């Protein structure tokens, strides 16, 4: 049998590295309550432990790594405050929540999770609940519609959550860029005021300091502000 070539060895090494990284992620937990890359956690809030575990079995087949089942809204709210979830499934009735809607709305307001209510309602009642919660990004799926629609809704909730998290990250990066631009503009004004530079000269000065000191322009701007705004 011939020895594997360089390409085959690289593929094998890559697979080993991926498995090692995955084990490291699973063992390390989620620092600061954040979500580890490549790891998805789901919260299942069900009126009965049996129903919750049955749904957990379905999610395991969809490659959710971490599954937590709780049986009332109080437990669910505590978990929501302590961890980051990519998917939340609510199966009313819950002993301490009105149809699960209050908790669903609280979760929609405070997380980027995909949220799905698996309801015992059907027909017009289920349609009314779905319409009432749709603007909050909450999916309502009647149990009577069967497993196919449930699985499709799970995938939709998962895609929604990923897109929402991506938009949040983009927004955070944009806000940081805006903050940096404002900081740099303030530093330029300081240079123009105290050193009689033109706007172009101030811009070049910050650029040159950034390159010479190998620091971001925003950091150079902070240094300028600390130096002159004390005076």
Beta strands, then each sheet from edge to edge (+ up, - down):
strand 1: 41-46
strand 2: 66-70
strand 3: 87-91
strand 4: 114-119
strand 5: 138-142
sheet 1: 2+ 1+ 3+ 4+ 5+
end
